[in-house]
Amino acid sequence: MAEEASARRRKPEPVESQDASSPEKPKQKSTKQKVKDSESYSSHVLDAFRVLTFLVLAYIGLSYLVSSGDTYSWGFPTAPRYLKTDWWLKQLRGPLYLTPSELATYNGSDPSKPLYLAINGTIYDVSSNARTYGPGGSYQYFSGVDAARAYVTGCFAEDRTPDMRGVEEMYLPIDDPVVDRHWTAAELAELKKEERAKAEKKVHDNLSHWVNFFKNSPKYDFVGYVKRPEGWPESEPVRQLCDQAAKGRKKRVVPKEKQ
């Protein structure tokens, strides 16, 4: 009985027959084959990268030689700034820090120097648009100086300064006893507070528009910053509002409910 039980235990399990119609499972690649395929793909990518790198370097090198070192892009006016020699020199040099008197020498009077302007303390190279910002140009007053105030007031010749104190007055109504009598003293004080807040916001928004214009323009390169003496601008008297900006001020408008 023991032998019969042992024989039954050693009897192999029946093997399920595979359906002939079932599809065969694809053979998985060995680890060695996977590594070989990966190396082959990497080799093709590397070869393509080498060819492209060679073509770019050849393009840049020939342009540099032909232009005697002036440009890497064969002088195309719409070429990216990173294909220009001057741009790379500026990146390696870092930002410049110029005093107002030093900045004034970059106003186009010296042809050997680039054309710089500043706005809100930041200097930009506008040499690419010398017709506009150079001597005789319509915006020549902005060159060689930080004329942030003039961008808001519109007084190009008079407001060639970054001192923005008092500019908000151009957006404030004119006090007039005949008109202002429609408000109580408390109401008028609160109204003037609101008017000043709105005026200051207009000045901020107008100046920010021009600051972002130069910051985001692909034509004008960042150069550096203007160095101001300690205590500026409080060390100088507050400027009067220029005539053009002052003429735009109007009297308050009395609302219908107060008429």
Secondary structure, DSSP 8 states (H G I E B T S, - for coil): -HHHHHHHHHS--------TTS--------HHHHHHHHHHHHHHHHHHHHHHHHHHHHHHHHHHHHTTTSBSSTT-TTS-GGGBHHHHHHHHH--EEE-HHHHGGGSSSSTTS--EEEETTEEEE-GGGHHHHSTTSTTGGGBTSB-HHHHHH--TTT--S---TTGGGGGS-B--HHHHTTS-HHHHHHHHHHHHHHHHHHHHHHHHHHHHHHHH-TTSEEEEEE---TTTTTTS------HHHHTT--B----GGG-
